[in-house]
Amino acid sequence: MAEFDIARARTILARDFAPWVQDLGLTVAAVGKDAATLAMAAGPRVARAGGIVCGQALMALADTAMVFAVAAASGGYRPMTTVGQTISFMKPAAGDRVVAEAKVMRLGKTLAFGEIALKDAAGALVAHATATYAILGPVQEEP
């Protein structure tokens, strides 16, 4: 099996995620051993009054980034579902993009635990999230 890399992550993002997630315009910026970095352009589609990125978009970005971190830690994309996600919003996310840096803290047979730092374009922390995922099956072979 090939290593889970940025090219595979980008293919999966375009092919396997719901259309509304794809509408967020997420990009996979990096994939590591047990981590992934995704970016989301800020703009009218994800902003509320005053140009502040809405919390719902930030939570979706964090959740999606964690899926790729779990895939990286697992050696490939596998069926999983979010069991819980907690987010603390620390300051308004303004600027032209938000970056999510997700890292797996523990990968077990049936559960994965991770944390996600969300930063604005200047690198300031705007939110911190923790997430738990149920692992539903083995790594999927690429078609």
Secondary structure, DSSP 8 states (H G I E B T S, - for coil): -----HHHHHHHHHHHS-HHHHTTTEEEEEE-SSEEEEEEE-STTTEEGGGEE-HHHHHHHHHHHHHHHHHHHHTS---EEEEEEEEEE-S---SSEEEEEEEEEEE-SSEEEEEEEEEETTS-EEEEEEEEEEE-S------
